[in-house]
Amino acid sequence: MLRWVCCALIGLSLAALPDRPAAAQELAARSELRVCADPNSLPFSNDRLEGFENQLARWIAEELKLPLRWVWWPQVIGFVRNTLNAGLCDLVMGTASGEELMQNTNAYYRSAYALVYRRSMRLKPNTLSDPALPLLRIGVVEATPPATALARYGIPIAKPYQLNTDSRVHQPARDALADVAAGVIDAAIIWGPIAGYYADRLAVPLAVVPLAREQGPFRLVFRITMGVRADEPEWRRWLNRFIKRRQGDIDRLLASYHVPLYDEAGNPIAPPASVEVPPDRPAPEKAGPDGYRIDHLEAPLPAAVPGARTVATDEVRRLHGTGSAVLVDVLPRPVRPPDLPAGSVWTPKRHRSLPGATWLANVGFGALTPQLDAYFRDNLRQLSHGDKAATIVIFCLPDCWMSWNAAKRAVSYGYTGILWYPDGIDAWAAAGLPLTEADPVPLAPSN
């Protein structure tokens, strides 16, 4: 079992499974769903019920119509022996496909190890064969697949992090990411779900580059399943049907934790826009008092904006072609470099946006001045002709929280037709669609 992947055990306590009586016969008749989980292993689980495996357990309990009880157990050596195999629990929530200690369900997600480095380093590596990597101080958790991969490329490990440790005291992968942010090391190669989750929560902007297409005799991509005892095939089949039935919800849930998701060909998976983010997710750690992102506005995005609908390039292209939507670009104005000598002429690069879009600069900041707030309200009113049900597409660039903030703010103004296009200008251009130069709508002078 991959210790850094498998993080929660579910103990199923059933009087009867809803659609498979035979599965109930494989388990002792009980009146509750007992869950064994690591109490300190985000993004998977914790004793505050903030992990995505906590949410998956709730969904299973809801379908079984059983109360849920948590049993906390740190994931250390002997975890399966002392929980699943001891009868304390009856299901492992996160384990790699092919795990020999148990019988696997179908995979409910596929993710990859990721290279993480500070965005300020201006690196562009997307493979371990990149010639820049041997020059970097790289950290990995010892005895994990990246350690083997680096050895194959002859890349030294600058700092190993202990694998077998009590998660209640140490979090080696999280520590490695903190060291990257602090400059102790230049980069780390960490399991994707952990990398995506913590990179979004550190104060220093980090780039997360999943190694989903890495070639070589080593594995950096894993299918993640649930595990059951070998003599419980009916229970496994019920779980397989649960996974198939709820796959859209699962994809959206994982994306909201910034888990990199990939299909069998190594292509990224975009979660379906029709699935709602679970309402019990905790608020973003870097949000202001009204829930807007205040700082580090260039970072991985959530999967949705409350009250808005997430859209992709194909839908925006269709709306653009029919002229049935207002397009609003919220990229901030370029700022004069602070180290430019006084008297120097500064000519910022012309901004290119979607044809026909209106550029409302700076309205996506986490806190707006009264003047900028009025500017946003007034322009939305003019663009929508006073119709708060009008379809309005709000965008900027990928990993741009300005668009998230602006869409959320427009919803707060009472607009009900807000569409959020998180992939933005870069995705539009990557699809071979034209861009045109744009100027921001002038901000009216304050009185």
RODO-2510 file (C-alpha; in nm, 4 decimals, decimal comma):
residues 447
     n   res          X          Y          Z
     1     m     0,0000     0,0000     0,0000
     2     l     0,1243     0,3475    -0,0836
     3     r     0,1469     0,5073     0,2584
     4     w     0,1558     0,8573     0,1131
     5     v    -0,1606     0,7908    -0,0885
     6     c    -0,3775     0,5681     0,1286
     7     c    -0,5077     0,7828     0,4046
     8     a    -0,8438     0,6673     0,5339
     9     l    -1,0211     0,3469     0,6145
    10     i    -1,3934     0,3093     0,6094
    11     g    -1,5511     0,0468     0,8265
    12     l    -1,8881    -0,0529     0,6847
    13     s    -2,1499    -0,1487     0,9386
    14     l    -2,4507    -0,2791     0,7544
    15     a    -2,7810    -0,4376     0,8322
    16     a    -2,8365    -0,4533     0,4546
    17     l    -2,6930    -0,2916     0,1436
    18     p    -2,9684    -0,1180    -0,0535
    19     d    -2,9407    -0,3154    -0,3759
    20     r    -2,7187    -0,6135    -0,2930
    21     p    -2,8399    -0,8333    -0,0047
    22     a    -2,5525    -1,0745    -0,0737
    23     a    -2,3023    -0,8023     0,0128
    24     a    -2,4616    -0,7589     0,3527
    25     q    -2,4047    -1,1261     0,4224
    26     e    -2,0287    -1,0690     0,3847
    27     l    -2,0292    -0,8258     0,6774
    28     a    -2,1472    -0,8343     1,0336
    29     a    -2,4896    -0,6757     1,0712
    30     r    -2,4403    -0,3349     1,2287
    31     s    -2,6335    -0,0124     1,2618
    32     e    -2,3694     0,2431     1,1625
    33     l    -2,0942     0,3169     0,9111
    34     r    -1,7658     0,3136     1,1006
    35     v    -1,4804     0,5021     0,9399
    36     c    -1,1166     0,4566     1,0322
    37     a    -0,9095     0,7514     0,9140
    38     d    -0,5811     0,9264     0,9749
    39     p    -0,6567     1,2274     1,1972
    40     n    -0,3899     1,4494     1,0373
    41     s    -0,3511     1,3727     0,6688
    42     l    -0,4948     1,6492     0,4513
    43     p    -0,6032     1,6688     0,1764
    44     f    -0,7240     1,3130     0,2376
    45     s    -0,8638     1,3191     0,5929
    46     n    -0,8366     1,4794     0,9334
    47     d    -1,0281     1,4824     1,2603
    48     r    -1,1959     1,8104     1,1633
    49     l    -1,3531     1,6270     0,8649
    50     e    -1,1934     1,8617     0,6105
    51     g    -1,0481     1,6040     0,3687
    52     f    -1,1953     1,4749     0,0453
    53     e    -1,2005     1,1196     0,1831
    54     n    -1,4079     1,2508     0,4730
    55     q    -1,6582     1,3774     0,2163
    56     l    -1,6571     1,0482     0,0229
    57     a    -1,7337     0,8649     0,3458
    58     r    -2,0319     1,0947     0,4028
    59     w    -2,1637     1,0207     0,0553
    60     i    -2,1392     0,6456     0,1094
    61     a    -2,3121     0,6727     0,4458
    62     e    -2,5904     0,8794     0,2893
    63     e    -2,6513     0,6203     0,0171
    64     l    -2,6564     0,3438     0,2786
    65     k    -2,8829     0,5527     0,5034
    66     l    -2,6590     0,4830     0,8013
    67     p    -2,5104     0,7129     1,0670
    68     l    -2,1373     0,7742     1,0333
    69     r    -1,8856     0,7236     1,3154
    70     w    -1,5155     0,8028     1,2858
    71     v    -1,2381     0,5909     1,4382
    72     w    -0,9019     0,7691     1,4191
    73     w    -0,5850     0,5712     1,3524
    74     p    -0,2516     0,7170     1,2327
    75     q    -0,1312     0,5685     0,9072
    76     v     0,1885     0,3984     1,0113
    77     i     0,3379     0,0552     0,9445
    78     g     0,0747    -0,2075     1,0221
    79     f    -0,2172     0,0174     0,9338
    80     v    -0,4006    -0,2428     0,7222
    81     r    -0,3207    -0,5241     0,9643
    82     n    -0,4580    -0,3312     1,2607
    83     t    -0,7682    -0,1934     1,0914
    84     l    -0,9034    -0,3676     0,7818
    85     n    -0,7620    -0,7106     0,8576
    86     a    -0,8458    -0,6863     1,2270
    87     g    -1,2129    -0,6220     1,1507
    88     l    -1,2055    -0,2700     1,2898
    89     c    -1,2870    -0,1348     0,9444
    90     d    -1,4110    -0,2889     0,6230
    91     l    -1,2983    -0,0529     0,3491
    92     v    -0,9817     0,1380     0,2582
    93     m    -1,0658     0,4710     0,0965
    94     g    -0,7373     0,5425    -0,0805
    95     t    -0,4985     0,2758    -0,2078
    96     a    -0,3084     0,2234    -0,5297
    97     s    -0,4484    -0,0217    -0,7817
    98     g    -0,2746    -0,3571    -0,7523
    99     e    -0,2208    -0,3355    -0,3771
   100     e    -0,1508    -0,6922    -0,2638
   101     l    -0,2824    -0,6597     0,0925
   102     m    -0,6430    -0,6266    -0,0210
   103     q    -0,8887    -0,6547    -0,3088
   104     n    -0,9238    -0,3336    -0,5122
   105     t    -1,2338    -0,1642    -0,6429
   106     n    -1,2248     0,0146    -0,9746
   107     a    -1,0156     0,3310    -0,9668
   108     y    -1,2020     0,6476    -0,8736
   109     y    -0,9191     0,8768    -0,9780
   110     r    -0,5816     0,8735    -1,1500
   111     s    -0,3133     1,1205    -1,0509
   112     a     0,0602     1,1759    -1,0832
   113     y     0,3609     1,2893    -0,8870
   114     a     0,4316     1,6570    -0,9477
   115     l     0,7376     1,8755    -0,9669
   116     v     0,6895     2,1810    -0,7445
   117     y     0,9048     2,4937    -0,7530
   118     r     0,8743     2,8650    -0,6809
   119     r     0,7105     3,0580    -0,9644
   120     s     0,9643     3,3360    -0,9182
   121     m     1,2374     3,1018    -1,0457
   122     r     1,0959     3,1362    -1,3996
   123     l     1,1566     2,7693    -1,4766
   124     k     0,9695     2,5785    -1,7476
   125     p     1,0518     2,2109    -1,6813
   126     n     0,7811     1,9567    -1,7572
   127     t     0,9898     1,6401    -1,7522
   128     l     1,2669     1,4921    -1,5416
   129     s     1,4922     1,4941    -1,8476
   130     d     1,4990     1,8756    -1,8462
   131     p     1,8665     1,9849    -1,8381
   132     a     1,7921     2,2431    -1,5678
   133     l     1,6988     1,9833    -1,3051
   134     p     2,0504     1,8551    -1,2178
   135     l     2,1399     2,2127    -1,1256
   136     l     1,8581     2,2393    -0,8702
   137     r     1,8420     2,1368    -0,5070
   138     i     1,5588     1,8825    -0,5169
   139     g     1,3816     1,7186    -0,2245
   140     v     1,1775     1,3976    -0,2264
   141     v     1,0190     1,1713     0,0328
   142     e     1,2538     0,8768     0,0665
   143     a     1,1619     0,5388    -0,0854
   144     t     0,8920     0,6933    -0,3073
   145     p     0,8880     0,6491    -0,6875
   146     p     1,0449     0,9920    -0,7594
   147     a     1,3570     0,8864    -0,5695
   148     t     1,3988     0,5965    -0,8115
   149     a     1,3248     0,8180    -1,1111
   150     l     1,5847     1,0775    -1,0115
   151     a     1,8441     0,8029    -0,9668
   152     r     1,7742     0,6791    -1,3200
   153     y     1,8468     1,0287    -1,4534
   154     g     2,1526     1,0718    -1,2340
   155     i     1,9989     1,3687    -1,0543
   156     p     2,1163     1,4001    -0,6924
   157     i     1,8654     1,4342    -0,4095
   158     a     1,9556     1,7420    -0,2097
   159     k     1,7269     1,6638     0,0820
   160     p     1,5423     1,3389     0,1567
   161     y     1,2345     1,3456     0,3808
   162     q     1,1556     1,0530     0,6084
   163     l     0,8755     0,8274     0,4835
   164     n     0,7908     0,6143     0,7848
   165     t     0,6850     0,8653     1,0464
   166     d     0,3827     0,9276     1,2651
   167     s     0,1536     1,1612     1,0720
   168     r     0,0269     1,3088     1,3999
   169     v     0,3731     1,4601     1,4476
   170     h     0,5360     1,4894     1,1041
   171     q     0,4105     1,5522     0,7511
   172     p     0,7155     1,4947     0,5288
   173     a     0,5543     1,5918     0,1974
   174     r     0,4072     1,9083     0,3466
   175     d     0,7452     1,9879     0,5048
   176     a     0,9145     1,9508     0,1664
   177     l     0,6730     2,1994     0,0089
   178     a     0,7296     2,4442     0,2942
   179     d     1,1037     2,4153     0,2330
   180     v     1,0513     2,4936    -0,1358
   181     a     0,8529     2,8043    -0,0421
   182     a     1,1209     2,9108     0,2086
   183     g     1,4075     2,8575    -0,0378
   184     v     1,5681     2,5769     0,1633
   185     i     1,5437     2,3667    -0,1542
   186     d     1,4645     2,4722    -0,5101
   187     a     1,2090     2,2060    -0,5951
   188     a     1,0381     1,8922    -0,4679
   189     i     0,8662     1,5988    -0,6349
   190     i     0,5542     1,5174    -0,4331
   191     w     0,2413     1,3058    -0,4826
   192     g     0,0042     1,5246    -0,6867
   193     p    -0,2927     1,5513    -0,4479
   194     i    -0,0643     1,6702    -0,1679
   195     a     0,1308     1,9024    -0,3978
   196     g    -0,1786     2,0687    -0,5419
   197     y    -0,3502     2,1110    -0,2060
   198     y    -0,0625     2,2630    -0,0088
   199     a     0,0853     2,4691    -0,2934
   200     d    -0,2396     2,6659    -0,2953
   201     r    -0,2120     2,7354     0,0767
   202     l     0,1456     2,8564     0,1070
   203     a     0,2175     3,2284     0,0988
   204     v     0,4833     3,1980    -0,1748
   205     p     0,3351     3,1221    -0,5206
   206     l     0,4407     2,7731    -0,6291
   207     a     0,4206     2,6066    -0,9702
   208     v     0,2837     2,2506    -0,9687
   209     v     0,3816     2,0480    -1,2779
   210     p     0,2318     1,6960    -1,2772
   211     l     0,4607     1,4394    -1,4417
   212     a     0,1747     1,2491    -1,6016
   213     r     0,3552     1,1875    -1,9317
   214     e     0,6947     1,0967    -1,7896
   215     q     0,8616     0,8175    -1,9880
   216     g     1,0819     0,5534    -1,8284
   217     p     1,0869     0,2195    -1,6486
   218     f     0,9423     0,3787    -1,3340
   219     r     0,5839     0,4714    -1,2439
   220     l     0,4875     0,8237    -1,1459
   221     v     0,1156     0,7886    -1,2269
   222     f    -0,1159     0,5758    -1,0119
   223     r    -0,4788     0,4683    -1,0213
   224     i    -0,6347     0,5150    -0,6783
   225     t    -0,9010     0,2721    -0,5629
   226     m    -1,0815     0,1622    -0,2504
   227     g    -0,9758    -0,1688    -0,0955
   228     v    -1,1795    -0,4483     0,0633
   229     r    -1,0991    -0,7915     0,2008
   230     a    -1,0439    -1,0637    -0,0584
   231     d    -1,3508    -1,2652     0,0443
   232     e    -1,6000    -0,9795    -0,0103
   233     p    -1,6622    -0,9621    -0,3884
   234     e    -2,0235    -0,8436    -0,3598
   235     w    -1,9264    -0,5530    -0,1401
   236     r    -1,6572    -0,4588    -0,3933
   237     r    -1,9144    -0,4718    -0,6757
   238     w    -2,1496    -0,2426    -0,4828
   239     l    -1,8655     0,0071    -0,4397
   240     n    -1,7824    -0,0152    -0,8095
   241     r    -2,1383     0,0839    -0,8900
   242     f    -2,1199     0,3668    -0,6362
   243     i    -1,8010     0,4972    -0,8032
   244     k    -1,9550     0,4773    -1,1509
   245     r    -2,2764     0,6427    -1,0341
   246     r    -2,0978     0,9277    -0,8537
   247     q    -1,7891     0,9732    -1,0729
   248     g    -1,8886     1,3251    -1,1769
   249     d    -1,9297     1,4320    -0,8149
   250     i    -1,5998     1,2661    -0,7246
   251     d    -1,4127     1,4447    -1,0044
   252     r    -1,5526     1,7815    -0,8983
   253     l    -1,4748     1,7117    -0,5328
   254     l    -1,1134     1,6216    -0,6112
   255     a    -1,0687     1,9232    -0,8379
   256     s    -1,1906     2,1513    -0,5587
   257     y    -0,8926     2,0246    -0,3539
   258     h    -0,6595     2,0929    -0,6507
   259     v    -0,5954     1,7229    -0,7139
   260     p    -0,4388     1,6792    -1,0620
   261     l    -0,6651     1,4351    -1,2496
   262     y    -0,5626     1,2429    -1,5615
   263     d    -0,7145     0,9897    -1,7974
   264     e    -0,5417     0,6733    -1,9155
   265     a    -0,3675     0,8593    -2,1984
   266     g    -0,2168     1,1141    -1,9591
   267     n    -0,4573     1,3909    -2,0590
   268     p    -0,5901     1,6199    -1,7837
   269     i    -0,9531     1,5669    -1,6859
   270     a    -1,1778     1,8682    -1,6415
   271     p    -1,4577     1,8003    -1,3903
   272     p    -1,8151     1,8432    -1,5177
   273     a    -1,9515     2,1914    -1,4559
   274     s    -2,2942     2,0613    -1,3594
   275     v    -2,1801     1,9092    -1,0294
   276     e    -2,1936     2,1331    -0,7255
   277     v    -1,8981     2,1772    -0,4908
   278     p    -1,9892     2,0201    -0,1544
   279     p    -2,1466     2,2887     0,0662
   280     d    -1,9505     2,1837     0,3742
   281     r    -1,6075     2,2619     0,2270
   282     p    -1,4163     2,5042     0,4522
   283     a    -1,3654     2,8576     0,3214
   284     p    -1,0355     2,9350     0,1435
   285     e    -0,7582     3,0112     0,3900
   286     k    -0,6497     3,3240     0,2044
   287     a    -0,9949     3,4765     0,1724
   288     g    -1,0898     3,8155     0,3085
   289     p    -1,3867     3,8825     0,5366
   290     d    -1,6348     3,8581     0,2456
   291     g    -1,4804     3,5428     0,1022
   292     y    -1,2763     3,7102    -0,1744
   293     r    -0,9169     3,6099    -0,2422
   294     i    -0,6992     3,8915    -0,1079
   295     d    -0,3412     3,8006    -0,2013
   296     h    -0,1413     3,5567    -0,4168
   297     l    -0,3867     3,6061    -0,6999
   298     e    -0,1820     3,3920    -0,9396
   299     a    -0,2427     3,0406    -0,8084
   300     p    -0,4466     2,7261    -0,8852
   301     l    -0,8195     2,7936    -0,8808
   302     p    -1,1170     2,6209    -0,7173
   303     a    -1,3557     2,4289    -0,9414
   304     a    -1,6476     2,6707    -0,9092
   305     v    -1,7730     3,0137    -0,8046
   306     p    -2,0756     3,0058    -0,5711
   307     g    -2,3800     3,1207    -0,7663
   308     a    -2,2072     3,1072    -1,1053
   309     r    -2,1628     2,8320    -1,3612
   310     t    -1,8185     2,7197    -1,4779
   311     v    -1,7789     2,7026    -1,8564
   312     a    -1,5077     2,5820    -2,0945
   313     t    -1,3815     2,7117    -2,4270
   314     d    -1,6338     2,5273    -2,6460
   315     e    -1,9308     2,6893    -2,4721
   316     v    -1,7728     3,0339    -2,4734
   317     r    -1,7029     2,9948    -2,8452
   318     r    -2,0677     2,9023    -2,9067
   319     l    -2,1948     3,1992    -2,7061
   320     h    -1,9507     3,4293    -2,8825
   321     g    -2,0678     3,3055    -3,2208
   322     t    -2,4330     3,3690    -3,1432
   323     g    -2,3715     3,7008    -2,9715
   324     s    -2,5854     3,5840    -2,6808
   325     a    -2,3442     3,6711    -2,4002
   326     v    -2,1548     3,9706    -2,2676
   327     l    -1,7806     3,8990    -2,2424
   328     v    -1,5984     4,0718    -1,9545
   329     d    -1,2191     4,0578    -1,9242
   330     v    -1,1050     4,1439    -1,5698
   331     l    -0,7271     4,1223    -1,6087
   332     p    -0,5572     4,3957    -1,4022
   333     r    -0,3822     4,6860    -1,5696
   334     p    -0,0078     4,6372    -1,6156
   335     v     0,1934     4,8092    -1,3427
   336     r     0,5067     5,0119    -1,4073
   337     p     0,8109     4,8140    -1,2795
   338     p     0,9129     4,9630    -0,9432
   339     d     1,2859     4,9437    -1,0255
   340     l     1,2561     5,1403    -1,3510
   341     p     1,4731     5,4537    -1,3289
   342     a     1,2897     5,7836    -1,2925
   343     g     1,2289     5,9525    -1,6258
   344     s     1,2428     5,6257    -1,8210
   345     v     0,9801     5,5750    -2,0860
   346     w     0,7661     5,2695    -2,0097
   347     t     0,5410     5,1277    -2,2762
   348     p     0,3500     4,8214    -2,1535
   349     k     0,2763     4,5422    -2,3974
   350     r    -0,0664     4,5794    -2,5576
   351     h    -0,3266     4,3536    -2,4037
   352     r    -0,4951     4,1001    -2,6320
   353     s    -0,8354     3,9642    -2,5394
   354     l    -1,1359     3,7840    -2,6852
   355     p    -1,2950     3,9722    -2,9765
   356     g    -1,5810     4,1872    -2,8553
   357     a    -1,4889     4,1564    -2,4871
   358     t    -1,5068     4,4561    -2,2559
   359     w    -1,1961     4,5004    -2,0415
   360     l    -1,2905     4,6095    -1,6893
   361     a    -0,9467     4,6256    -1,5307
   362     n    -0,8805     4,5676    -1,1602
   363     v    -1,2366     4,4728    -1,0613
   364     g    -1,1138     4,1302    -0,9500
   365     f    -0,9041     4,2454    -0,6582
   366     g    -1,0071     4,1074    -0,3195
   367     a    -1,1045     4,4507    -0,1860
   368     l    -1,2313     4,7368    -0,4045
   369     t    -1,2313     5,1088    -0,3377
   370     p    -1,5775     5,2698    -0,3508
   371     q    -1,4805     5,4226    -0,6871
   372     l    -1,3759     5,0866    -0,8361
   373     d    -1,6848     4,9159    -0,6957
   374     a    -1,9077     5,1776    -0,8604
   375     y    -1,7103     5,1375    -1,1854
   376     f    -1,7810     4,7634    -1,1894
   377     r    -2,1493     4,8037    -1,1015
   378     d    -2,2072     5,0799    -1,3562
   379     n    -2,0378     4,8946    -1,6412
   380     l    -2,2222     4,5706    -1,5701
   381     r    -2,5480     4,7648    -1,5710
   382     q    -2,4658     4,9218    -1,9085
   383     l    -2,3396     4,5977    -2,0646
   384     s    -2,6461     4,4019    -1,9503
   385     h    -2,8886     4,6867    -2,0358
   386     g    -3,0141     4,6607    -1,6793
   387     d    -3,1087     4,2938    -1,7128
   388     k    -2,9665     4,1055    -1,4141
   389     a    -3,0542     3,7746    -1,5800
   390     a    -2,8289     3,8533    -1,8780
   391     t    -2,5592     3,5984    -1,9651
   392     i    -2,2207     3,7445    -1,8666
   393     v    -1,8929     3,5540    -1,9164
   394     i    -1,6164     3,6657    -1,6797
   395     f    -1,2543     3,5655    -1,7454
   396     c    -0,8872     3,6625    -1,7395
   397     l    -0,5995     3,4090    -1,7559
   398     p    -0,5541     3,0563    -1,6176
   399     d    -0,4685     3,0526    -1,2451
   400     c    -0,6083     3,4062    -1,2189
   401     w    -0,8083     3,4628    -0,9011
   402     m    -0,9137     3,8017    -1,0394
   403     s    -1,1776     3,6241    -1,2503
   404     w    -1,2967     3,4176    -0,9507
   405     n    -1,3302     3,7295    -0,7342
   406     a    -1,5029     3,9264    -1,0088
   407     a    -1,7531     3,6496    -1,0850
   408     k    -1,8324     3,6107    -0,7156
   409     r    -1,8734     3,9875    -0,6830
   410     a    -2,1072     4,0057    -0,9824
   411     v    -2,3220     3,7342    -0,8230
   412     s    -2,3317     3,9425    -0,5032
   413     y    -2,4644     4,2350    -0,7104
   414     g    -2,7660     4,0188    -0,7969
   415     y    -2,6686     3,8948    -1,1449
   416     t    -2,8046     3,5438    -1,2007
   417     g    -2,6534     3,4620    -1,5413
   418     i    -2,2849     3,4746    -1,4516
   419     l    -2,0623     3,2243    -1,6347
   420     w    -1,7054     3,1801    -1,5091
   421     y    -1,4433     3,0930    -1,7719
   422     p    -1,1391     2,9978    -1,5576
   423     d    -0,9167     2,8860    -1,8489
   424     g    -0,9546     3,2290    -2,0025
   425     i    -0,7505     3,3973    -2,2730
   426     d    -0,4742     3,1357    -2,2962
   427     a    -0,7195     2,8508    -2,3556
   428     w    -0,9041     3,0549    -2,6183
   429     a    -0,5781     3,1176    -2,8052
   430     a    -0,4661     2,7535    -2,7639
   431     a    -0,7874     2,6477    -2,9404
   432     g    -0,6754     2,8464    -3,2457
   433     l    -0,9288     3,1243    -3,1888
   434     p    -0,8407     3,4885    -3,2643
   435     l    -0,7493     3,7577    -3,0134
   436     t    -0,7727     4,1332    -3,0609
   437     e    -0,5996     4,4217    -2,8890
   438     a    -0,8057     4,5747    -2,6103
   439     d    -0,8054     4,8880    -2,3988
   440     p    -0,9617     4,9068    -2,0530
   441     v    -1,2792     5,1045    -2,0016
   442     p    -1,1606     5,4292    -1,8410
   443     l    -1,2265     5,4735    -1,4711
   444     a    -1,4362     5,7853    -1,4125
   445     p    -1,2492     6,0492    -1,2119
   446     s    -1,3460     6,0661    -0,8460
   447     n    -1,5207     6,3777    -0,7224
***
